[in-house]
Amino acid sequence: MEELYNKAPGRESQLNTLLDLFGDDDEPMPKSLFISGSMATGKTLCLTTVLNYLRYKYAVIDCIECYTAKIMFESIITELQDDESDIKCDNLSDLMNCLNKLGAQKDTYEPIVVVFDRAERLRTMDSSIMCALLRLREFCNLNICTVFVSHLVYDNFYFKMGALEPIKLFFPNYTKEELFKIIFMNQKTFVEQLLNNEDLDDAIRNELLKPELFANFLNAFLSVFYRPCRDLIELQYMAQINFVKYCEPIITKEIKSTDLNKLWRHISPILKSNLELLYLRISVPKQTLSPTKENKFEAQIPSFENALKEELTSTKSFAQSFELPYYAKFLLIAAYLASYNPPKEDKRLFMKNHGKQRKRLQQVKAKAKISEKLSTQLGPKVFTLDRLLAIFYAILEEKIGLTSNLLAQIATLVELKLIAGSKEIDLDAAKYKCIVGYDFISAVAQTVDFNVRKYLYDFI
């Protein structure tokens, strides 16, 4: 069991639950199982790890690749049968016939699991397909279990007819300690990639190979990135970029690897600037080191200001080339303003006749706050859909109605990871958060000739 836990750290409870549900090979399995949780929370990894540990026969169907019912049915039969003969399976009836033939060939009650990864795509197909898959065991002579893996909860799946309720299992986001442990497992990969790109002496190599160095970097990295991002894939990507920058002064022998205070002062502004590029996959040009005549390493690294300028320039060009619809750009701007403005200031910022406001001593002191406490530097705040639409109509000069197309553009912004929140539009409970930086939103605003600073509380 210890080996099983090491393959999926931080998921001991979910692994034990899956083992209990699937049971022994001579026991009937549950008819269906629905696994939900945010992206990159180890859902598919835990499932395949348990199935390999139990040595059950299983088929993993990617619902994005199997975009039609015919392709999906044929993929199921192809993965479950032992021979490689061509199978024609056009509908549900053909699928049941093929599964019954497969069951007739087997002498034992062998467990079989069919996994539908990214199952939210099944909602675009006929609802009868998922209803049939939920009770697949009833239609064939197999000890078969269907497992649906999705980042949406089961309540987002709507069926016109009654469907068998599956057993639900939720995977929560990783905690800060679990993320540290998972990323730290790849310490050798991070260091080897750095060493392969640089020609270093043995003393520096030994310093970089120390686990304490990588652990100190991860503590600094997660202290900045953990709050705005819980996606393991994005965190690993950003950690890979910033670890190179963290090691630069160590390679050039400007800072010792044991001097944590100086290393933090070096990496802190870089981490905060890269925070604005989260999810955008934009990085500074590759940095190189070349030996001098004295056999010492001279940094051929652009200054931080130049690097930041190049990042902002690339961000601006990227944002301006972003092919968003006209109203989607205003929705994104409205989301940014809702994230970085206090709700109590909306009337003053967006209404023309908001009345006179008396200056109080408390407000004067609040305006004298230092730059580190500006709302635009403290991170985005959560806002409701009602507030987003109210700001959208306030900054949009023309009058348009609230249509399904307009609401669908909000879901598109969530899909593009420009706004964090649910893709399902719920007027009562939906909450969102804008996750793009000021430079990105300024570039988008320029394409529609809108002045963002005029409506930001920090700049009035």
C-alpha positions as CSV (number, residue, x, y, z in Angstrom):
1,M,0.0,0.0,0.0
2,E,2.9,2.3,0.7
3,E,4.0,2.0,-3.0
4,L,0.4,2.9,-4.0
5,Y,0.4,6.0,-1.8
6,N,3.7,7.2,-3.2
7,K,2.4,7.2,-6.8
8,A,-0.4,9.6,-5.8
9,P,0.7,11.6,-2.8
10,G,-1.9,13.4,-0.8
11,R,-4.7,11.2,-2.1
12,E,-4.6,8.4,0.5
13,S,-8.3,8.8,1.5
14,Q,-9.4,8.7,-2.2
15,L,-7.2,5.7,-3.0
16,N,-8.7,3.8,0.0
17,T,-12.2,4.7,-1.1
18,L,-11.6,3.4,-4.6
19,L,-10.1,0.2,-3.3
20,D,-13.2,-0.4,-1.1
21,L,-15.6,0.3,-3.9
22,F,-13.9,-2.0,-6.5
23,G,-13.4,-4.7,-3.9
24,D,-12.0,-8.2,-4.7
25,D,-12.1,-9.8,-8.1
26,D,-14.8,-12.2,-7.1
27,E,-17.2,-9.5,-5.8
28,P,-19.7,-7.5,-7.9
29,M,-18.5,-3.9,-8.5
30,P,-20.8,-0.8,-8.3
31,K,-22.7,-0.2,-11.4
32,S,-21.4,3.3,-11.9
33,L,-19.1,5.8,-10.3
34,F,-18.8,9.6,-10.8
35,I,-15.5,11.3,-9.9
36,S,-15.4,15.1,-9.8
37,G,-12.9,17.8,-8.8
38,S,-10.9,20.6,-10.2
39,M,-8.4,20.1,-13.0
40,A,-5.0,18.5,-12.1
41,T,-6.2,17.0,-8.8
42,G,-5.1,13.5,-9.5
43,K,-8.5,12.0,-10.5
44,T,-7.4,9.9,-13.5
45,L,-4.0,9.1,-11.9
46,C,-5.6,7.6,-8.8
47,L,-8.1,5.7,-10.8
48,T,-5.6,4.1,-13.1
49,T,-3.2,3.5,-10.2
50,V,-5.8,1.5,-8.3
51,L,-6.9,-0.5,-11.4
52,N,-3.3,-1.4,-12.2
53,Y,-2.8,-2.4,-8.5
54,L,-5.8,-4.7,-8.6
55,R,-4.9,-5.9,-12.1
56,Y,-8.4,-5.3,-13.4
57,K,-9.1,-5.1,-17.1
58,Y,-10.1,-1.5,-18.0
59,A,-10.5,0.9,-20.9
60,V,-10.0,4.6,-20.7
61,I,-12.1,6.6,-23.2
62,D,-11.2,10.3,-23.8
63,C,-14.5,12.0,-24.5
64,I,-12.7,14.8,-26.4
65,E,-11.1,12.4,-28.8
66,C,-14.3,10.3,-29.1
67,Y,-16.5,13.2,-30.2
68,T,-19.2,11.0,-31.7
69,A,-21.1,8.0,-30.2
70,K,-19.9,5.7,-33.0
71,I,-16.2,6.4,-32.3
72,M,-16.8,6.0,-28.5
73,F,-18.6,2.6,-28.8
74,E,-15.9,1.2,-31.2
75,S,-13.2,2.5,-28.8
76,I,-14.8,0.7,-25.9
77,I,-15.0,-2.7,-27.7
78,T,-11.5,-2.3,-29.2
79,E,-9.9,-1.8,-25.8
80,L,-11.8,-4.6,-24.1
81,Q,-11.4,-7.4,-26.6
82,D,-8.1,-9.3,-26.9
83,D,-7.9,-9.7,-30.6
84,E,-7.3,-6.7,-33.0
85,S,-10.2,-7.4,-35.4
86,D,-12.1,-4.5,-36.8
87,I,-15.4,-3.8,-35.0
88,K,-18.4,-1.9,-36.4
89,C,-20.5,-0.5,-33.6
90,D,-22.9,2.2,-34.8
91,N,-25.4,2.5,-31.9
92,L,-26.2,1.4,-28.4
93,S,-27.8,-1.8,-29.6
94,D,-24.6,-2.8,-31.4
95,L,-22.6,-2.0,-28.2
96,M,-24.7,-4.3,-26.1
97,N,-24.5,-7.1,-28.6
98,C,-20.7,-6.8,-28.7
99,L,-20.5,-6.8,-24.9
100,N,-22.7,-9.8,-24.6
101,K,-20.5,-11.7,-27.1
102,L,-17.5,-10.6,-25.1
103,G,-19.2,-12.0,-21.9
104,A,-20.0,-15.3,-23.6
105,Q,-16.3,-15.8,-24.3
106,K,-15.3,-15.4,-20.7
107,D,-15.6,-18.3,-18.2
108,T,-14.9,-16.3,-15.1
109,Y,-16.6,-13.3,-13.5
110,E,-13.7,-11.0,-14.4
111,P,-14.1,-7.3,-13.3
112,I,-14.1,-4.8,-16.1
113,V,-14.0,-1.0,-15.7
114,V,-14.8,1.5,-18.5
115,V,-13.5,5.0,-17.7
116,F,-14.9,8.1,-19.4
117,D,-12.3,10.8,-18.9
118,R,-13.5,14.5,-19.4
119,A,-17.0,13.2,-19.2
120,E,-18.5,16.7,-19.4
121,R,-18.3,16.3,-23.2
122,L,-21.0,13.7,-23.0
123,R,-23.5,16.5,-22.3
124,T,-23.2,17.4,-26.0
125,M,-24.4,14.0,-27.1
126,D,-27.9,12.5,-26.8
127,S,-28.8,12.2,-23.1
128,S,-30.0,8.6,-23.6
129,I,-26.3,7.6,-24.2
130,M,-25.1,8.6,-20.7
131,C,-28.3,7.1,-19.1
132,A,-27.5,3.8,-20.8
133,L,-23.8,3.9,-19.8
134,L,-24.8,4.6,-16.2
135,R,-26.6,1.2,-16.1
136,L,-24.5,-0.7,-18.6
137,R,-24.2,-3.7,-16.2
138,E,-27.9,-4.3,-16.6
139,F,-27.7,-4.8,-20.4
140,C,-24.8,-7.2,-20.6
141,N,-23.4,-10.4,-19.0
142,L,-20.3,-8.8,-17.6
143,N,-19.2,-7.6,-14.1
144,I,-18.7,-4.2,-15.6
145,C,-18.5,-0.7,-13.9
146,T,-18.6,2.6,-15.7
147,V,-16.6,5.5,-14.2
148,F,-17.1,9.1,-15.2
149,V,-14.3,11.6,-14.5
150,S,-15.1,15.3,-14.8
151,H,-14.2,18.7,-13.4
152,L,-17.9,19.4,-13.1
153,V,-20.2,18.1,-10.4
154,Y,-22.9,15.6,-11.2
155,D,-25.6,18.3,-10.7
156,N,-24.5,19.9,-14.0
157,F,-25.6,16.8,-16.0
158,Y,-29.2,17.1,-17.0
159,F,-31.3,14.2,-18.2
160,K,-34.7,14.3,-19.7
161,M,-35.5,10.9,-18.5
162,G,-34.7,9.3,-15.1
163,A,-31.1,8.1,-14.8
164,L,-29.5,5.7,-12.3
165,E,-27.7,7.8,-9.6
166,P,-24.0,6.9,-9.6
167,I,-21.8,6.7,-6.5
168,K,-20.1,10.1,-6.2
169,L,-16.5,10.8,-5.2
170,F,-15.0,14.3,-4.9
171,F,-11.3,15.2,-5.1
172,P,-10.5,18.4,-3.3
173,N,-7.7,20.8,-4.3
174,Y,-4.3,20.0,-3.0
175,T,-3.1,21.8,0.1
176,K,0.0,23.8,0.2
177,E,1.9,21.0,1.9
178,E,0.7,18.4,-0.6
179,L,1.7,20.7,-3.6
180,F,5.2,21.1,-2.0
181,K,5.5,17.3,-1.7
182,I,4.4,16.6,-5.2
183,I,6.6,19.2,-6.9
184,F,9.5,18.3,-4.7
185,M,9.4,14.7,-6.1
186,N,10.6,16.2,-9.4
187,Q,13.6,17.9,-7.8
188,K,16.1,15.9,-9.9
189,T,14.3,16.8,-13.1
190,F,14.4,20.5,-12.3
191,V,18.1,20.5,-11.5
192,E,19.1,18.2,-14.4
193,Q,17.4,20.5,-16.9
194,L,19.3,23.5,-15.4
195,L,22.6,21.6,-15.5
196,N,22.2,20.4,-19.0
197,N,21.8,24.0,-20.3
198,E,24.9,25.3,-18.4
199,D,28.6,24.4,-18.3
200,L,29.3,24.6,-14.6
201,D,32.2,23.5,-12.3
202,D,31.8,20.7,-9.8
203,A,31.4,23.0,-6.8
204,I,28.4,24.8,-8.3
205,R,26.9,21.5,-9.4
206,N,27.0,20.1,-5.9
207,E,25.4,23.2,-4.5
208,L,22.5,23.0,-7.0
209,L,22.0,19.3,-6.4
210,K,21.3,19.8,-2.7
211,P,17.7,19.1,-1.8
212,E,17.7,22.0,0.7
213,L,18.2,24.5,-2.1
214,F,15.2,23.3,-4.0
215,A,13.1,23.1,-0.8
216,N,14.0,26.7,0.0
217,F,13.0,27.8,-3.5
218,L,9.6,25.9,-3.3
219,N,8.8,27.6,0.0
220,A,9.4,31.0,-1.6
221,F,7.6,30.1,-4.8
222,L,4.4,28.7,-3.1
223,S,4.2,31.6,-0.7
224,V,3.5,33.8,-3.8
225,F,1.7,31.5,-6.2
226,Y,-0.4,29.3,-3.9
227,R,-3.1,31.8,-3.2
228,P,-4.0,32.7,-6.8
229,C,-3.4,29.3,-8.4
230,R,-4.1,25.7,-7.2
231,D,-3.6,24.1,-10.6
232,L,-0.7,21.6,-10.3
233,I,0.2,21.7,-14.0
234,E,0.5,25.5,-14.1
235,L,2.4,25.6,-10.8
236,Q,5.0,23.1,-12.1
237,Y,5.4,25.1,-15.3
238,M,5.9,28.4,-13.5
239,A,8.2,26.7,-10.9
240,Q,10.4,25.4,-13.7
241,I,10.8,28.9,-15.2
242,N,11.5,30.6,-11.9
243,F,13.9,28.0,-10.5
244,V,16.4,29.0,-13.3
245,K,16.1,32.6,-12.2
246,Y,16.4,31.6,-8.5
247,C,19.7,29.9,-9.2
248,E,21.3,32.7,-11.4
249,P,23.1,34.5,-8.5
250,I,24.3,31.2,-7.2
251,I,25.8,30.2,-10.6
252,T,27.4,33.6,-11.0
253,K,28.7,33.3,-7.3
254,E,27.0,36.6,-6.3
255,I,25.0,35.0,-3.6
256,K,25.7,31.9,-1.5
257,S,23.1,29.1,-1.6
258,T,22.8,29.3,2.2
259,D,22.0,33.1,2.3
260,L,18.2,32.8,2.2
261,N,17.5,36.5,2.8
262,K,19.5,37.7,-0.2
263,L,18.0,34.9,-2.4
264,W,14.5,36.0,-1.3
265,R,15.2,39.6,-2.1
266,H,16.5,38.5,-5.5
267,I,13.5,36.2,-6.4
268,S,10.7,38.1,-4.8
269,P,10.2,40.8,-7.5
270,I,10.6,38.2,-10.2
271,L,7.9,36.0,-8.7
272,K,5.5,38.9,-8.4
273,S,6.0,40.0,-12.0
274,N,5.6,36.5,-13.2
275,L,2.3,36.2,-11.3
276,E,0.8,38.5,-13.9
277,L,1.8,36.0,-16.6
278,L,0.0,33.1,-14.9
279,Y,-1.8,30.8,-17.4
280,L,-0.5,32.9,-20.3
281,R,2.6,30.7,-20.9
282,I,4.7,33.8,-21.7
283,S,8.3,33.8,-20.4
284,V,11.4,36.0,-20.9
285,P,14.0,34.9,-23.5
286,K,16.3,32.1,-22.6
287,Q,19.2,33.1,-20.4
288,T,22.7,31.9,-21.1
289,L,25.9,31.8,-19.2
290,S,29.3,31.7,-20.9
291,P,32.8,31.3,-19.4
292,T,35.3,34.2,-19.5
293,K,39.1,34.0,-20.2
294,E,39.7,33.7,-16.4
295,N,37.6,30.5,-16.4
296,K,34.9,32.3,-14.4
297,F,31.3,32.7,-15.4
298,E,30.2,36.0,-16.6
299,A,26.5,36.6,-16.7
300,Q,25.0,37.2,-20.2
301,I,21.7,38.0,-18.5
302,P,19.5,40.9,-19.4
303,S,18.7,43.2,-16.4
304,F,15.5,42.6,-14.6
305,E,14.0,45.9,-15.9
306,N,14.7,44.9,-19.5
307,A,13.4,41.4,-18.9
308,L,10.2,42.9,-17.3
309,K,9.8,45.3,-20.2
310,E,10.1,42.4,-22.7
311,E,7.5,40.5,-20.7
312,L,5.1,43.4,-20.7
313,T,5.6,44.1,-24.4
314,S,4.9,40.5,-25.2
315,T,1.9,40.5,-22.9
316,K,0.6,43.7,-24.7
317,S,1.1,42.2,-28.2
318,F,-0.5,39.0,-27.1
319,A,-3.5,40.7,-25.5
320,Q,-4.1,43.0,-28.5
321,S,-4.0,40.0,-30.9
322,F,-6.5,38.1,-28.7
323,E,-9.5,37.6,-31.0
324,L,-12.2,38.2,-28.5
325,P,-15.7,39.4,-29.6
326,Y,-16.4,43.1,-29.0
327,Y,-18.8,42.5,-26.0
328,A,-16.5,39.8,-24.5
329,K,-13.7,42.4,-24.2
330,F,-16.1,44.7,-22.3
331,L,-17.1,41.8,-20.1
332,L,-13.5,41.0,-19.4
333,I,-12.8,44.7,-18.5
334,A,-15.9,44.7,-16.3
335,A,-14.6,41.6,-14.5
336,Y,-11.3,43.2,-13.9
337,L,-13.0,46.3,-12.4
338,A,-15.2,44.2,-10.3
339,S,-12.2,42.3,-9.0
340,Y,-10.1,45.3,-8.1
341,N,-12.7,47.9,-6.9
342,P,-14.4,47.8,-3.5
343,P,-18.2,47.1,-4.0
344,K,-19.2,50.1,-1.9
345,E,-17.4,52.4,-4.5
346,D,-19.4,51.2,-7.5
347,K,-22.0,53.9,-7.3
348,R,-19.3,56.6,-7.1
349,L,-17.3,55.1,-10.0
350,F,-20.0,54.1,-12.5
351,M,-22.9,56.4,-11.9
352,K,-22.9,60.0,-13.2
353,N,-25.3,61.4,-10.6
354,H,-24.0,59.7,-7.5
355,G,-24.4,62.8,-5.3
356,K,-21.8,64.7,-3.3
357,Q,-19.4,62.8,-1.1
358,R,-18.1,64.3,2.1
359,K,-14.4,63.7,2.8
360,R,-13.9,62.1,6.1
361,L,-10.7,61.8,8.0
362,Q,-10.9,58.0,7.7
363,Q,-11.1,58.3,3.9
364,V,-8.2,60.7,3.7
365,K,-6.0,58.3,5.7
366,A,-7.2,55.4,3.4
367,K,-6.1,57.4,0.3
368,A,-2.6,57.8,1.9
369,K,-2.0,54.1,1.9
370,I,1.3,52.8,0.6
371,S,1.7,51.2,-2.8
372,E,2.0,47.7,-1.4
373,K,-1.6,48.0,-0.1
374,L,-3.1,49.1,-3.4
375,S,-6.0,46.8,-4.5
376,T,-4.4,46.2,-7.8
377,Q,-1.4,44.7,-6.0
378,L,-3.3,42.7,-3.4
379,G,-4.8,40.3,-5.9
380,P,-8.3,39.9,-7.3
381,K,-11.4,39.7,-5.2
382,V,-14.5,37.5,-5.8
383,F,-17.6,39.1,-7.4
384,T,-21.1,38.0,-8.3
385,L,-22.6,37.7,-11.7
386,D,-25.1,40.5,-11.0
387,R,-22.3,42.9,-10.2
388,L,-20.4,42.0,-13.3
389,L,-23.4,42.6,-15.5
390,A,-24.2,45.9,-13.7
391,I,-20.6,47.2,-14.3
392,F,-20.7,45.9,-17.9
393,Y,-23.8,47.9,-18.7
394,A,-22.4,51.0,-16.9
395,I,-19.2,51.1,-19.0
396,L,-20.9,50.1,-22.3
397,E,-22.1,53.2,-24.1
398,E,-24.7,51.4,-26.3
399,K,-27.7,49.7,-24.9
400,I,-28.1,45.9,-25.6
401,G,-30.3,43.3,-24.1
402,L,-29.3,40.4,-21.8
403,T,-29.2,37.5,-24.2
404,S,-28.0,33.9,-24.0
405,N,-25.2,34.8,-26.4
406,L,-23.9,37.4,-24.0
407,L,-24.0,34.9,-21.1
408,A,-22.2,32.4,-23.3
409,Q,-19.4,34.8,-23.7
410,I,-18.8,34.8,-19.9
411,A,-18.5,31.0,-20.1
412,T,-16.0,31.4,-23.0
413,L,-13.9,33.8,-20.8
414,V,-13.9,31.1,-18.1
415,E,-12.9,28.4,-20.6
416,L,-10.0,30.6,-21.8
417,K,-8.9,31.0,-18.1
418,L,-9.2,34.8,-18.3
419,I,-11.8,34.6,-15.5
420,A,-11.9,32.0,-12.8
421,G,-15.3,30.6,-11.9
422,S,-17.9,28.1,-13.0
423,K,-18.7,27.8,-16.7
424,E,-22.3,27.2,-15.7
425,I,-24.3,30.5,-15.7
426,D,-26.2,30.7,-12.4
427,L,-27.7,34.2,-11.8
428,D,-28.2,33.4,-8.1
429,A,-25.0,31.8,-6.9
430,A,-22.3,32.2,-9.6
431,K,-19.1,33.9,-8.4
432,Y,-16.1,34.8,-10.5
433,K,-12.7,36.4,-10.2
434,C,-10.6,38.0,-13.0
435,I,-7.1,36.4,-13.2
436,V,-5.4,38.7,-15.7
437,G,-3.0,41.5,-14.8
438,Y,-3.3,45.3,-15.3
439,D,-1.0,45.3,-18.4
440,F,-3.1,42.6,-20.1
441,I,-6.4,44.4,-19.4
442,S,-4.9,47.8,-20.5
443,A,-3.9,46.3,-23.8
444,V,-7.4,44.8,-24.3
445,A,-9.0,48.1,-23.3
446,Q,-6.9,49.9,-26.0
447,T,-8.5,47.8,-28.7
448,V,-12.0,49.2,-27.8
449,D,-10.7,52.7,-26.9
450,F,-11.5,52.4,-23.2
451,N,-9.6,54.1,-20.3
452,V,-9.3,51.5,-17.5
453,R,-7.5,53.9,-15.0
454,K,-10.5,56.2,-15.0
455,Y,-12.6,53.6,-13.4
456,L,-10.1,52.1,-10.9
457,Y,-10.4,53.1,-7.3
458,D,-6.6,53.1,-6.8
459,F,-6.1,55.9,-9.3
460,I,-8.8,58.3,-8.3
